[in-house]
Amino acid sequence: MYLPIGSDMSLRDSSIIGIFDLDNTTSSKDTRAFLKQAEDGGQVVTVTDELPKAFILTREFTMDRVYLTQFSTATVAARCEAAGQKPTK
């Protein structure tokens, strides 16, 4: 199944590792360092022109990718549940 994450983009629900709130997680220096490293490595995909509220970490074909979305973690989690996938927050 595929999960819509905004701007006509969808992810395979089985590739999702976690859904994280940007306001809560970026207070940690480790998370900020992880996101900076992902951005420097070209692994960040921005799915919105709006201020992102959450990021979704995926692994597909042994490649990690971070998607920034305008949807809240609650919205993404509800979409996961509707697709039959248990979300990880």
C-alpha positions as CSV (number, residue, x, y, z in Angstrom):
1,M,0.0,0.0,0.0
2,Y,1.0,3.6,-0.6
3,L,0.8,6.5,1.9
4,P,0.1,10.0,0.5
5,I,2.5,12.5,2.2
6,G,1.7,15.6,0.2
7,S,2.3,17.3,-3.1
8,D,1.1,14.3,-5.1
9,M,3.8,12.1,-3.5
10,S,3.3,8.8,-1.9
11,L,5.5,6.3,0.0
12,R,5.3,2.6,0.2
13,D,4.1,2.0,3.7
14,S,6.4,-0.9,4.2
15,S,9.4,1.4,3.7
16,I,8.5,3.7,6.6
17,I,10.8,3.4,9.6
18,G,9.4,6.3,11.6
19,I,7.3,9.5,11.7
20,F,8.8,12.3,13.7
21,D,7.5,15.7,14.8
22,L,10.0,18.4,13.8
23,D,9.2,20.7,16.8
24,N,9.7,18.0,19.4
25,T,12.7,16.1,17.8
26,T,14.8,19.0,16.6
27,S,15.4,20.1,20.2
28,S,17.9,17.2,20.4
29,K,21.3,18.0,19.1
30,D,21.6,14.4,17.9
31,T,18.5,14.7,15.7
32,R,19.7,18.1,14.3
33,A,23.0,16.4,13.5
34,F,21.2,13.5,11.8
35,L,19.1,15.8,9.7
36,K,22.1,17.9,8.7
37,Q,24.1,14.8,7.7
38,A,21.1,13.5,5.7
39,E,20.8,16.9,4.0
40,D,24.5,17.0,3.2
41,G,24.2,13.5,1.8
42,G,21.3,14.4,-0.5
43,Q,18.9,12.1,1.4
44,V,16.3,14.8,2.3
45,V,13.3,15.3,0.0
46,T,11.1,18.3,0.8
47,V,7.5,17.5,-0.1
48,T,6.1,21.0,0.7
49,D,6.5,24.6,0.0
50,E,5.0,25.3,3.5
51,L,6.8,25.1,6.8
52,P,7.3,21.3,7.4
53,K,5.7,19.9,10.5
54,A,7.1,16.3,10.4
55,F,9.7,14.1,8.8
56,I,9.3,10.6,7.7
57,L,12.3,8.3,7.7
58,T,12.3,5.5,5.1
59,R,14.5,2.7,4.0
60,E,14.0,1.2,0.6
61,F,16.6,-0.8,-1.4
62,T,19.1,-0.3,1.4
63,M,18.9,3.5,1.0
64,D,17.7,5.8,3.8
65,R,15.7,8.9,2.9
66,V,14.1,11.7,4.9
67,Y,10.9,13.2,3.6
68,L,9.8,16.6,5.1
69,T,6.0,17.0,5.0
70,Q,3.6,19.8,5.9
71,F,1.3,17.2,7.6
72,S,1.5,16.6,11.4
73,T,2.6,13.3,12.8
74,A,-1.1,12.6,13.8
75,T,-2.2,13.1,10.2
76,V,0.5,10.9,8.8
77,A,-0.2,8.3,11.5
78,A,-3.9,8.3,10.7
79,R,-3.1,7.8,7.0
80,C,-0.8,4.9,7.9
81,E,-3.5,3.2,10.0
82,A,-6.0,3.7,7.2
83,A,-3.5,1.9,4.9
84,G,-3.3,-0.9,7.4
85,Q,0.2,-0.1,8.6
86,K,1.0,0.5,12.3
87,P,2.9,3.8,12.6
88,T,6.0,4.4,14.6
89,K,6.3,7.8,16.3
